[in-house]
Amino acid sequence: MKLGSHYLGHQSCQFRVWSPTRKQVSVHLLSPEDRLVPLTLGENGYWEATVEGVSPGTYYQYQLDGDLERPDPASHSQPQGVHGPSEVIDQSAFLWQDTAWRGLPLSQYVIYELHVGTFTPEGTFEAIIDRLPDLVDLGINAIEIMPVAQFPGSRNWGYDGTFIYGVQNSYGGVNGLKKLVNACHQAEVAVILDVVYNHFGPEGNYLWAYAPYFTDRYKTPWGDAVNFDQGDSNEVREFFIQNALYWLETYHIDALRLDAVHAIYDLSAQPFLQQLGAAVEGFNESAAYPRYLIAESDLNDVRVLQSRETGGFGHASQWCDDFHHGLHTILTGERSGYYCDFGSIEQLAKSFKQGYIYTGEYSPHRRRNHGNVPKNTTGENFVVCIQNHDQIGNRLLGDRLSTLVDFERLKLAAATVLLSPFVPMLFMGEEYGEKAPFQYFVSHSDPGLIEGVRQGRAEEFKSFGWENEVPDPQGEAVFEESKLNWGQGFTGEGQVLRSLYKTLIALRKQKPALSSLDLSPVQVLTVSPKNVLSVQRQSDQGCILVIFNYEESNLDFNPKCSHLAWHKILESTAIQWQGSGYSYPETLPETLSLAPLSFVVYEQQ
């Protein structure tokens, strides 16, 4: 039986909630008439009942032991926010028009991460639909939405959600999200949803009233950990596994991005993340097309990607922070905080070959050895980027790469990501060099909590040595300042950069050597200590050579490859990309003179 309220049709609704320590549980129907209906205790602490005379739109709460009333932990809708009653939803009422959609192979994804509230002036699901033609024209075929689980107030990144089955009311709620997914699939765009299973937000978290969802055995940066391996953890796991399948089935989501799986503490022999991988695989056996799990992991642990048969979790892919950090340090020169672990061209070359840079070596930032070797992986096992919500928003001022480096380096960044042998991801506005910051923002109602967030942000930045005053995350100004300025993408440098992104994405899709994510034939050459990188990729239909010069000076470079029939197909120095006008040779010579801060692409057929 499904958790929460499940509308059966004909004014009949099934209610089910887990509360093993309570002596009595009732569903309190608040509208259109006030009724209290006792639930029956079944196996393993589940209370349930099928109630007649309940229509979609009915507000309800659960009454615990005759006096305490709380919203449904598995609420599908919180129209009055995290502190209000839950709402009965008829999930079958929406008329889907995506039956022709058969998904995309993960290896073909070109991902665009966005935050619903700041992507458009309106900040709603439906407003995103009007921008889909722009994204499709760019070459995007998958959008990744930051978390939409109901959070307090109307301004939040989404990682403070407390109703993981709910859809944020200020974004447009249940139907708004379905309309967006429906429109995306009709435009042949996959939808990835960011979900948070490692913690709950501090405001509106009523799970403690129901059951032992948390354990004090482990501590997370956000308080007590979710109980994945202590007593009663079977039912806690079921709560999250049902949630994952709920998004795939009810909302037609194509993939789930699992937030910070390194903060899921679980020492059991059969970890929750492994069980979740099995559940999605089971779902795929009867699904019209496969769905994927993409983990965010700080561990550089290949078990996330390995099959369950070999002791792994069986997830399809993971975010690769090492690639970002290696590239960011070369482009910006930053070495503070965790960036102190990076900065050499050899590290970026290593990431091009296998994703992870740290595979057991000593990490100065962590002051210990870190990571393991990602054996038997392919390029689709790693999602790479040069910007995402974390790497921008967790800077003191939320400053984007476009405000840290010049235009030539922005072009280098784009090519490094999009011509890599991994699944590329852009962060909203990156394609035209958006200048607006993407800052951290919340809209809590508790004064003590607001002050705690302010202090926590200030503490977080100390290791980076940033001395500016921390913007107030509670203030509405940081939210408004973080909204995209779409006009920048259609004039001046913004238009040029967007055109280059479009060209690079098209090249990636058109050239088999670039669309293949087999890592075995990837050849990488550096000329340390100079920041020059040569990457050769090949398939049965041809070979591609990309040479990146991250130095500010001209360099002579021998790519050390066969020099027969290599023809130039793209160069960042061209006038159309507002380059210097330097023209690379049409055919590849033995020694190539590299222009400063540039890249060139050659093809051998």
C-alpha positions as CSV (number, residue, x, y, z in Angstrom):
1,M,0.0,0.0,0.0
2,K,1.1,3.5,-0.8
3,L,2.1,6.0,2.0
4,G,0.1,9.1,2.6
5,S,-3.3,9.8,1.0
6,H,-4.1,7.9,-2.1
7,Y,-7.3,9.0,-3.9
8,L,-9.1,6.0,-5.3
9,G,-11.9,7.8,-7.2
10,H,-15.6,8.0,-6.5
11,Q,-14.9,10.1,-3.3
12,S,-13.0,7.3,-1.7
13,C,-9.5,7.9,-0.3
14,Q,-7.0,5.6,1.3
15,F,-4.8,6.9,4.2
16,R,-1.7,5.3,5.5
17,V,0.9,6.6,7.9
18,W,3.7,5.0,9.9
19,S,3.7,5.7,13.6
20,P,4.8,2.7,15.6
21,T,4.9,4.3,19.0
22,R,1.5,5.9,19.0
23,K,-1.5,4.3,20.8
24,Q,-4.1,6.0,18.6
25,V,-4.0,7.7,15.2
26,S,-6.9,9.3,13.3
27,V,-7.2,11.3,10.2
28,H,-8.8,14.7,10.8
29,L,-10.7,15.8,7.7
30,L,-10.9,19.6,7.9
31,S,-12.8,20.5,4.7
32,P,-15.4,20.7,3.3
33,E,-16.7,19.2,6.6
34,D,-15.0,18.5,9.9
35,R,-14.6,14.8,10.5
36,L,-12.4,12.6,12.7
37,V,-11.9,9.1,11.4
38,P,-9.9,6.5,13.4
39,L,-7.2,4.5,11.6
40,T,-6.6,0.9,12.2
41,L,-3.1,-0.4,13.3
42,G,-1.7,-2.9,10.9
43,E,1.7,-4.6,10.7
44,N,5.0,-2.9,11.5
45,G,3.4,0.2,13.0
46,Y,1.4,1.3,9.9
47,W,-2.0,2.9,10.5
48,E,-4.5,2.9,7.7
49,A,-8.1,3.2,6.6
50,T,-10.1,3.7,3.4
51,V,-12.5,6.7,4.0
52,E,-15.6,7.4,1.9
53,G,-17.0,10.9,1.2
54,V,-13.5,12.4,0.5
55,S,-13.0,14.5,-2.5
56,P,-9.8,15.8,-4.2
57,G,-8.9,19.1,-2.5
58,T,-9.9,17.9,1.0
59,Y,-7.6,19.3,3.7
60,Y,-6.6,16.9,6.4
61,Q,-4.1,16.3,9.3
62,Y,-3.4,13.3,11.4
63,Q,-4.3,13.3,15.1
64,L,-1.8,11.5,17.2
65,D,-2.9,10.0,20.6
66,G,-6.0,12.2,20.7
67,D,-4.5,15.6,20.9
68,L,-1.4,16.3,18.7
69,E,-2.3,17.2,15.1
70,R,0.4,17.3,12.4
71,P,0.4,17.3,8.6
72,D,1.0,14.1,6.6
73,P,4.7,13.1,6.4
74,A,4.0,11.8,2.9
75,S,1.8,14.8,1.9
76,H,1.5,15.4,-1.8
77,S,0.5,19.0,-1.4
78,Q,0.8,21.7,1.3
79,P,-1.2,24.6,-0.2
80,Q,-0.8,26.7,3.0
81,G,2.9,25.9,3.5
82,V,4.9,23.6,5.8
83,H,2.8,24.4,8.9
84,G,-0.6,24.1,7.2
85,P,-2.8,21.0,6.6
86,S,-2.2,18.5,3.8
87,E,-4.4,18.2,0.7
88,V,-5.9,15.2,-1.0
89,I,-4.8,15.1,-4.6
90,D,-6.2,13.0,-7.5
91,Q,-3.0,12.2,-9.2
92,S,-4.9,10.4,-12.1
93,A,-6.7,13.6,-13.1
94,F,-3.8,15.1,-15.1
95,L,-4.0,14.2,-18.8
96,W,-0.5,13.3,-19.9
97,Q,0.5,13.9,-23.5
98,D,3.9,12.3,-23.5
99,T,3.1,8.7,-24.4
100,A,5.5,9.0,-27.4
101,W,8.4,9.9,-25.2
102,R,10.9,7.0,-24.8
103,G,13.6,8.8,-22.9
104,L,17.3,9.3,-23.9
105,P,20.4,7.2,-23.2
106,L,22.2,8.9,-20.3
107,S,25.3,9.0,-22.5
108,Q,23.5,11.5,-24.8
109,Y,22.4,13.9,-22.0
110,V,23.4,17.5,-22.2
111,I,22.2,18.8,-18.9
112,Y,21.1,22.3,-17.9
113,E,20.7,22.8,-14.1
114,L,18.2,25.4,-13.0
115,H,16.5,26.8,-10.0
116,V,12.7,27.3,-10.5
117,G,12.4,30.5,-8.5
118,T,15.2,32.4,-10.2
119,F,15.1,31.0,-13.8
120,T,12.3,33.3,-14.8
121,P,10.8,36.6,-13.4
122,E,7.7,34.6,-12.5
123,G,9.6,31.9,-10.7
124,T,7.1,29.1,-11.6
125,F,7.1,25.7,-13.3
126,E,4.9,27.0,-16.1
127,A,7.1,30.0,-16.8
128,I,9.9,27.6,-17.6
129,I,7.9,26.1,-20.5
130,D,8.2,29.4,-22.4
131,R,12.0,29.1,-22.2
132,L,12.2,25.6,-23.5
133,P,12.5,26.6,-27.2
134,D,15.6,28.6,-26.2
135,L,17.2,25.6,-24.5
136,V,16.3,23.2,-27.3
137,D,17.8,25.7,-29.8
138,L,21.0,25.7,-27.7
139,G,21.1,21.9,-27.9
140,I,20.0,21.1,-24.3
141,N,18.1,17.8,-24.0
142,A,17.9,17.4,-20.2
143,I,17.0,19.9,-17.5
144,E,18.0,19.3,-13.9
145,I,15.6,21.0,-11.4
146,M,16.9,21.9,-8.0
147,P,14.7,20.4,-5.2
148,V,11.0,21.2,-5.3
149,A,9.9,19.4,-2.2
150,Q,7.8,21.7,0.0
151,F,10.0,24.1,1.9
152,P,9.2,27.0,4.3
153,G,8.2,30.3,2.7
154,S,8.7,31.1,-1.0
155,R,12.5,31.6,-1.3
156,N,14.8,28.7,-0.9
157,W,17.4,26.6,-2.8
158,G,15.2,23.6,-1.9
159,Y,17.5,21.7,0.4
160,D,15.5,22.8,3.4
161,G,12.5,20.8,2.2
162,T,10.4,19.0,4.9
163,F,7.7,17.3,2.8
164,I,9.6,15.2,0.3
165,Y,6.4,14.0,-1.5
166,G,5.1,17.5,-1.8
167,V,5.6,20.0,-4.6
168,Q,6.4,23.6,-3.6
169,N,3.2,25.6,-3.7
170,S,4.8,28.9,-4.7
171,Y,6.2,27.2,-7.8
172,G,2.8,26.0,-9.0
173,G,2.3,22.8,-7.0
174,V,1.4,19.4,-8.4
175,N,-0.1,20.4,-11.7
176,G,2.5,23.0,-12.4
177,L,5.3,20.4,-12.2
178,K,3.3,17.9,-14.3
179,K,2.7,20.5,-17.0
180,L,6.5,21.2,-17.1
181,V,7.5,17.6,-17.4
182,N,4.8,17.0,-20.0
183,A,6.0,20.0,-22.1
184,C,9.7,18.9,-21.7
185,H,8.9,15.4,-23.0
186,Q,6.9,16.8,-25.9
187,A,10.0,18.9,-26.7
188,E,12.2,15.8,-26.4
189,V,13.9,17.1,-23.2
190,A,14.4,14.8,-20.2
191,V,13.8,16.0,-16.7
192,I,16.1,15.3,-13.8
193,L,14.8,16.1,-10.3
194,D,17.1,16.8,-7.4
195,V,16.0,15.0,-4.3
196,V,17.3,15.2,-0.7
197,Y,17.5,12.0,1.3
198,N,20.3,12.9,3.7
199,H,18.4,15.4,6.0
200,F,15.3,17.5,6.4
201,G,15.0,21.2,6.8
202,P,14.7,22.6,10.3
203,E,11.4,24.4,9.9
204,G,8.2,22.4,9.4
205,N,9.9,19.1,10.1
206,Y,7.1,17.2,11.9
207,L,8.5,13.7,11.4
208,W,9.7,13.4,15.0
209,A,6.1,13.3,16.1
210,Y,5.4,10.1,14.2
211,A,8.3,7.7,14.4
212,P,12.1,7.2,14.8
213,Y,13.0,8.7,11.4
214,F,16.2,10.1,12.9
215,T,19.2,8.8,15.0
216,D,21.6,10.6,17.2
217,R,24.3,7.9,16.5
218,Y,25.5,10.1,13.7
219,K,25.7,13.8,13.2
220,T,25.3,15.7,9.9
221,P,26.0,19.4,9.2
222,W,22.3,19.8,9.6
223,G,21.7,17.9,12.9
224,D,20.7,14.3,13.6
225,A,21.1,11.9,10.7
226,V,18.3,10.1,9.0
227,N,17.9,6.6,10.6
228,F,19.0,4.3,7.8
229,D,20.7,1.5,9.8
230,Q,19.3,1.5,13.4
231,G,16.1,0.0,14.8
232,D,13.0,0.6,12.7
233,S,15.1,1.6,9.8
234,N,13.3,-0.8,7.4
235,E,10.3,1.5,7.5
236,V,12.4,4.6,7.2
237,R,14.0,3.2,4.0
238,E,10.6,2.3,2.7
239,F,9.6,5.9,3.1
240,F,12.4,7.1,0.9
241,I,12.3,4.3,-1.7
242,Q,8.6,4.9,-2.2
243,N,9.4,8.5,-2.7
244,A,11.9,7.8,-5.4
245,L,9.5,5.6,-7.3
246,Y,6.7,8.1,-6.7
247,W,8.6,10.8,-8.7
248,L,9.4,8.3,-11.5
249,E,5.9,7.0,-11.8
250,T,3.6,9.8,-10.8
251,Y,5.5,12.7,-12.3
252,H,7.2,10.9,-15.2
253,I,10.7,12.1,-14.0
254,D,13.5,10.7,-16.1
255,A,16.3,10.7,-13.5
256,L,16.9,11.6,-9.8
257,R,20.0,13.5,-8.6
258,L,20.6,12.3,-5.1
259,D,21.9,15.2,-3.0
260,A,25.1,14.6,-0.9
261,V,25.0,10.8,-0.5
262,H,28.2,11.1,1.6
263,A,25.9,12.5,4.3
264,I,23.8,9.4,4.3
265,Y,25.3,7.5,7.2
266,D,24.7,3.8,6.9
267,L,27.0,1.0,8.1
268,S,24.6,-1.9,7.3
269,A,25.7,-4.8,5.2
270,Q,23.0,-3.9,2.6
271,P,23.2,-0.1,2.5
272,F,20.1,2.0,1.7
273,L,21.7,3.4,-1.4
274,Q,22.2,-0.1,-2.7
275,Q,18.6,-1.0,-2.0
276,L,17.5,2.2,-3.8
277,G,19.5,1.2,-6.8
278,A,17.8,-2.2,-6.8
279,A,14.3,-0.5,-6.5
280,V,14.9,1.7,-9.5
281,E,16.3,-1.3,-11.5
282,G,13.1,-3.1,-10.6
283,F,11.0,-0.2,-11.8
284,N,12.9,-0.1,-15.1
285,E,12.0,-3.8,-15.8
286,S,8.4,-2.8,-16.5
287,A,8.9,0.8,-17.5
288,A,8.6,2.1,-21.1
289,Y,12.2,3.4,-20.9
290,P,15.0,3.4,-18.3
291,R,15.2,5.9,-15.5
292,Y,18.5,6.8,-13.8
293,L,20.1,7.6,-10.4
294,I,22.8,10.3,-10.4
295,A,24.6,10.7,-7.1
296,E,26.3,13.7,-5.7
297,S,29.2,12.2,-3.7
298,D,32.2,13.8,-2.1
299,L,33.9,10.4,-1.4
300,N,35.5,9.5,-4.8
301,D,34.2,6.0,-4.0
302,V,33.6,3.9,-7.0
303,R,31.2,1.7,-5.0
304,V,28.5,4.3,-5.9
305,L,28.9,3.3,-9.6
306,Q,29.7,-0.4,-9.3
307,S,27.1,-3.1,-9.8
308,R,25.4,-4.4,-6.7
309,E,26.7,-7.9,-7.6
310,T,30.2,-6.6,-6.9
311,G,29.2,-4.8,-3.7
312,G,28.4,-1.4,-5.3
313,F,25.2,0.7,-5.2
314,G,24.4,0.3,-8.9
315,H,23.9,4.0,-9.6
316,A,24.1,5.2,-13.2
317,S,26.3,8.2,-12.7
318,Q,27.7,10.8,-10.2
319,W,28.7,14.4,-10.1
320,C,32.5,14.7,-10.5
321,D,33.7,17.5,-8.3
322,D,37.3,16.8,-9.1
323,F,36.9,17.7,-12.7
324,H,35.3,21.1,-11.7
325,H,38.0,21.8,-9.1
326,G,40.8,20.9,-11.4
327,L,39.5,23.2,-14.2
328,H,38.4,26.0,-11.9
329,T,41.8,26.4,-10.3
330,I,43.6,26.5,-13.6
331,L,41.3,29.1,-15.0
332,T,41.1,31.3,-11.8
333,G,44.3,30.6,-9.9
334,E,42.3,30.2,-6.7
335,R,43.9,27.9,-4.1
336,S,42.0,28.6,-0.9
337,G,39.6,26.2,0.9
338,Y,39.3,22.9,-0.9
339,Y,40.9,24.3,-4.0
340,C,44.3,23.9,-2.2
341,D,44.1,20.3,-3.4
342,F,44.1,21.2,-7.0
343,G,45.9,23.4,-9.6
344,S,48.1,21.3,-11.8
345,I,47.5,20.5,-15.5
346,E,48.5,16.8,-14.7
347,Q,45.5,16.6,-12.4
348,L,43.1,17.8,-15.1
349,A,44.6,15.4,-17.5
350,K,44.0,12.6,-15.0
351,S,40.4,13.6,-14.7
352,F,40.0,13.5,-18.4
353,K,41.0,9.8,-18.3
354,Q,39.0,8.6,-15.3
355,G,36.9,11.3,-13.7
356,Y,38.5,11.2,-10.2
357,I,41.7,13.0,-9.5
358,Y,42.1,11.7,-6.0
359,T,42.3,7.9,-6.2
360,G,44.0,7.2,-2.8
361,E,46.5,10.1,-2.7
362,Y,47.0,12.4,0.2
363,S,44.6,15.4,0.2
364,P,46.1,18.5,1.9
365,H,42.6,19.9,2.5
366,R,41.3,16.8,4.2
367,R,44.7,16.0,5.8
368,R,44.3,12.3,4.8
369,N,44.4,10.0,1.8
370,H,41.2,10.3,-0.3
371,G,39.4,8.3,-2.9
372,N,39.8,5.0,-4.8
373,V,40.4,4.0,-8.4
374,P,37.2,4.1,-10.6
375,K,37.8,0.8,-12.3
376,N,35.5,-0.4,-15.1
377,T,33.8,3.0,-15.5
378,T,32.8,4.9,-18.7
379,G,32.2,8.6,-19.4
380,E,28.5,8.4,-18.7
381,N,29.3,7.5,-15.1
382,F,30.5,11.1,-14.5
383,V,28.6,14.4,-14.8
384,V,31.0,17.3,-15.2
385,C,30.7,21.1,-15.2
386,I,32.5,24.3,-14.6
387,Q,29.6,25.9,-12.8
388,N,26.7,24.5,-10.6
389,H,24.5,25.8,-7.8
390,D,27.0,24.7,-5.1
391,Q,30.2,26.1,-6.7
392,I,28.6,29.5,-7.4
393,G,26.1,29.8,-4.5
394,N,28.5,28.6,-1.8
395,R,30.9,31.4,-2.6
396,L,30.5,34.4,-0.3
397,L,29.0,36.7,-2.9
398,G,27.6,34.0,-5.2
399,D,29.8,35.2,-8.0
400,R,29.7,33.3,-11.3
401,L,32.7,32.4,-13.4
402,S,31.8,35.2,-15.8
403,T,32.8,37.7,-13.1
404,L,36.0,35.9,-12.1
405,V,37.7,35.4,-15.5
406,D,37.9,37.1,-18.9
407,F,36.0,36.2,-22.1
408,E,38.8,34.0,-23.5
409,R,38.8,31.8,-20.4
410,L,35.0,31.5,-20.5
411,K,35.4,30.1,-24.0
412,L,38.1,27.7,-22.8
413,A,35.8,26.6,-19.9
414,A,32.9,25.9,-22.3
415,A,35.1,23.8,-24.6
416,T,36.8,21.8,-21.8
417,V,33.4,20.7,-20.4
418,L,31.5,20.2,-23.6
419,L,34.3,18.4,-25.5
420,S,35.1,16.1,-22.5
421,P,34.3,12.4,-22.6
422,F,31.7,12.8,-19.8
423,V,28.1,13.9,-19.5
424,P,28.2,17.7,-19.5
425,M,26.2,20.0,-17.4
426,L,25.6,23.8,-17.6
427,F,24.2,26.0,-14.9
428,M,21.4,28.3,-15.9
429,G,22.8,31.5,-17.6
430,E,26.2,30.0,-18.1
431,E,25.7,29.8,-21.8
432,Y,25.7,33.5,-22.3
433,G,27.9,34.5,-19.3
434,E,25.2,35.7,-16.9
435,K,26.7,38.3,-14.6
436,A,24.0,38.2,-11.9
437,P,25.2,36.3,-8.8
438,F,23.5,33.1,-7.6
439,Q,23.4,33.6,-3.9
440,Y,22.1,31.5,-1.0
441,F,18.6,32.5,0.1
442,V,15.9,31.4,2.6
443,S,12.6,32.7,3.9
444,H,12.3,31.2,7.3
445,S,9.8,32.4,9.9
446,D,11.7,31.6,13.1
447,P,14.0,34.5,14.3
448,G,16.4,32.1,16.0
449,L,16.7,29.9,13.0
450,I,17.3,32.9,10.7
451,E,20.1,34.1,12.9
452,G,21.6,30.6,13.0
453,V,21.6,30.4,9.2
454,R,23.4,33.8,9.1
455,Q,26.1,32.7,11.5
456,G,26.5,29.4,9.8
457,R,27.1,31.0,6.4
458,A,29.8,33.3,7.9
459,E,31.5,30.4,9.5
460,E,31.5,28.4,6.3
461,F,33.6,31.0,4.4
462,K,36.5,31.3,6.9
463,S,38.6,28.6,5.2
464,F,38.5,30.5,2.0
465,G,39.8,33.7,3.6
466,W,36.9,35.8,2.1
467,E,36.6,38.9,4.2
468,N,33.6,40.7,2.6
469,E,30.4,41.0,4.6
470,V,28.1,38.0,4.1
471,P,24.9,38.8,2.2
472,D,21.8,38.3,4.3
473,P,20.3,35.0,3.2
474,Q,17.0,35.9,4.7
475,G,16.8,39.2,2.8
476,E,14.6,39.3,-0.3
477,A,17.3,41.3,-2.1
478,V,19.7,38.3,-2.5
479,F,16.8,36.4,-4.1
480,E,15.9,39.1,-6.6
481,E,19.5,39.7,-7.5
482,S,19.9,36.1,-8.3
483,K,17.3,36.1,-11.1
484,L,18.5,35.6,-14.7
485,N,18.8,38.5,-17.1
486,W,17.8,36.8,-20.3
487,G,18.5,39.9,-22.5
488,Q,22.2,39.3,-21.9
489,G,22.1,36.2,-24.1
490,F,21.0,38.0,-27.3
491,T,23.4,41.0,-27.5
492,G,27.2,41.6,-27.5
493,E,29.5,39.1,-25.8
494,G,26.5,37.1,-24.4
495,Q,25.2,36.4,-27.9
496,V,28.7,35.3,-29.1
497,L,29.3,33.0,-26.1
498,R,25.8,31.5,-26.5
499,S,26.6,30.9,-30.2
500,L,29.8,29.1,-29.2
501,Y,28.1,26.9,-26.7
502,K,25.5,26.0,-29.4
503,T,28.3,25.2,-31.8
504,L,30.2,23.0,-29.3
505,I,27.1,21.1,-28.3
506,A,26.3,20.5,-32.0
507,L,29.8,19.3,-32.6
508,R,29.6,16.9,-29.6
509,K,26.4,15.4,-31.0
510,Q,27.5,15.3,-34.7
511,K,31.0,13.8,-34.3
512,P,31.0,10.1,-33.2
513,A,34.4,10.5,-31.6
514,L,33.0,13.2,-29.3
515,S,29.6,11.5,-28.6
516,S,31.2,8.2,-27.7
517,L,31.9,8.1,-23.9
518,D,34.2,5.2,-24.0
519,L,37.2,6.2,-21.9
520,S,39.7,3.5,-23.1
521,P,40.7,5.3,-26.3
522,V,41.1,8.7,-24.8
523,Q,44.7,9.9,-25.1
524,V,45.8,12.9,-23.0
525,L,49.1,14.8,-23.3
526,T,50.5,17.7,-21.2
527,V,53.6,19.8,-21.3
528,S,54.0,20.5,-17.6
529,P,54.7,22.9,-16.1
530,K,52.9,24.8,-18.8
531,N,49.1,24.6,-18.7
532,V,48.6,23.0,-22.1
533,L,46.4,20.0,-22.6
534,S,45.9,17.8,-25.7
535,V,43.0,15.4,-25.8
536,Q,42.6,12.9,-28.6
537,R,39.3,10.9,-28.8
538,Q,38.4,8.4,-31.4
539,S,35.7,6.1,-32.7
540,D,35.3,3.8,-35.7
541,Q,34.2,6.8,-37.8
542,G,37.1,9.1,-37.1
543,C,39.3,10.9,-34.6
544,I,39.1,14.3,-32.9
545,L,42.1,16.2,-31.4
546,V,41.4,19.2,-29.1
547,I,44.3,21.3,-27.8
548,F,43.7,23.7,-24.9
549,N,46.2,26.4,-24.1
550,Y,45.3,27.8,-20.6
551,E,48.5,30.0,-20.6
552,E,48.5,33.7,-21.3
553,S,51.4,33.4,-23.7
554,N,52.2,31.8,-27.1
555,L,53.6,28.4,-27.0
556,D,55.0,25.9,-29.5
557,F,53.5,22.5,-29.0
558,N,54.1,19.0,-30.5
559,P,50.9,17.0,-30.2
560,K,52.8,13.8,-30.9
561,C,50.2,12.1,-33.0
562,S,49.9,10.9,-36.6
563,H,50.0,14.0,-38.8
564,L,48.2,12.5,-41.7
565,A,44.9,14.2,-42.8
566,W,44.2,16.2,-39.7
567,H,41.9,19.1,-40.6
568,K,40.9,22.1,-38.5
569,I,37.2,22.3,-37.7
570,L,37.0,24.9,-34.9
571,E,39.2,27.5,-33.2
572,S,38.3,29.9,-30.4
573,T,40.6,32.6,-31.9
574,A,38.2,33.3,-34.8
575,I,36.7,36.7,-35.2
576,Q,33.2,35.3,-35.0
577,W,34.0,34.3,-31.4
578,Q,35.5,37.7,-30.7
579,G,38.9,36.1,-30.7
580,S,42.3,37.7,-31.6
581,G,41.9,36.7,-35.3
582,Y,44.9,34.4,-35.1
583,S,44.3,31.5,-37.6
584,Y,45.5,28.1,-36.7
585,P,46.9,26.0,-39.7
586,E,44.2,24.3,-41.7
587,T,46.1,21.0,-41.4
588,L,48.0,19.9,-38.3
589,P,51.8,20.5,-38.5
590,E,54.4,18.7,-36.5
591,T,54.9,21.7,-34.2
592,L,51.9,23.9,-33.6
593,S,52.1,27.5,-32.4
594,L,49.4,28.0,-29.8
595,A,47.7,31.3,-29.3
596,P,47.3,32.5,-25.7
597,L,44.1,31.4,-23.9
598,S,42.7,29.4,-26.8
599,F,41.6,26.1,-28.0
600,V,41.6,24.5,-31.5
601,V,39.9,21.3,-32.8
602,Y,41.2,19.1,-35.5
603,E,39.5,16.1,-37.1
604,Q,41.0,13.0,-38.8
605,Q,38.5,10.9,-40.8
